[in-house]
Amino acid sequence: MASSSRSGVEFRDFFPSMVEKLGAEGFVDELCNGFRLLMDSEKRVITFESLKKNSAAVLGLKGMGDEELMCMMKEGDLDGDGSLNEMEFCVLMFRLSPDLMKGSRMWLEEVMKNKMF
């Protein structure tokens, strides 16, 4: 399992082993569950405030400071609205995992195949 560092934040990359165990579709479902844990339930997006409030519940984010959380938000905010929608969150999680990026095309094809049939 690889360790990755972005913006000074170190985390252990468990995503590839999760994909192996759950399959691509199960892993995407787990990412969506993670999004729901972190999102603002009224706005239906992850805001800095909801990330800060709910990050203690998510193993990989415990103990992160405001600056680290803000860097994560900025890196994932593709449309510049100051929050993360579900797609932005999933893209960010893939980008933070070098091993997932390597296998992402294969996993995406597996998910699409399962969704279409």
Salt bridges, closest charged atoms under 4 A:
GLU25 OE2 - LYS115 NZ 3.74
ASP66 OD2 - LYS52 NZ 3.05
GLU75 OE2 - ARG6 NE 3.40
GLU75 OE2 - ARG95 NH2 3.55
GLU86 OE2 - ARG36 NH1 3.87
ASP99 OD1 - LYS102 NZ 3.63
GLU109 OE2 - ARG105 NE 3.24
